């Protein structure tokens, strides 16, 4: 099946409006590993017959890293540029695979004039399954031992813990929770713009500790719902000198793989 990813410019040229805008985000646009998450989600949108579009080159960084690093001026400049584009197209509903983008657009854009109905890709996929637009069976994942890492900007920041777990239950996996989970989950180490700086002095980096917790579950796979978490967990796994290596995937990649897309 050919991957179809139309742009808002194409829709506007035809005088049309998609049902949703897929906000890709910096990580899922430029990081080679995270691009796989983007493609998996786009394939599922195609399969479900969802009418969607992306901004393409008109999409800018939400400003999340700038704001977390304390550069409010740069954040507002980036945010207002995006809001001007979104409002210019008349965008109402947005879906994104990045909890950082999700949190920023949902909670910080409204005061700058950008009010949108935004959902995380796990929430959107769970709704598609509920509506019967997607049907998923466990396939190769049925009975696999899986542990799930809650992204901070999805979980503690926005109280969303269940959508990913609902999707995993559809895959018929055996979900083994880590020692710290849901509202007590450990950060992967990327939040607050920490992704872009060297770690501070200490006995252990938090992503390494998180990998140790994951390994204690003796699971086959670590699953998350954030490209930043994916990167940090991959880095933590690389630094581990003990324990069995574990594959790390986004939940949407598992859904797409189970669908053989």
Secondary structure, DSSP 8 states (H G I E B T S, - for coil): ------BHHHHHHTT---SEEEE--HHHHH-HHHHHHHHHHHHHHHHHT--EEB-GGG----SHHHHHTT-HHHHHHHHHHHHHHHHHHT--EEEES-HHHHHHHHHTSGGGT---EEEEHHHHHHHHHHTTS-----GGGTT-EEEE---TTTTTTT---HHHHHHHHHTT-EE---SS-GGG----S-TTTGGGS---SSSS-HHHHHHHHHHHTT-SEEEES-HHHHHHHHHHHHH--SS---EEEEHHHHHHHHTT-
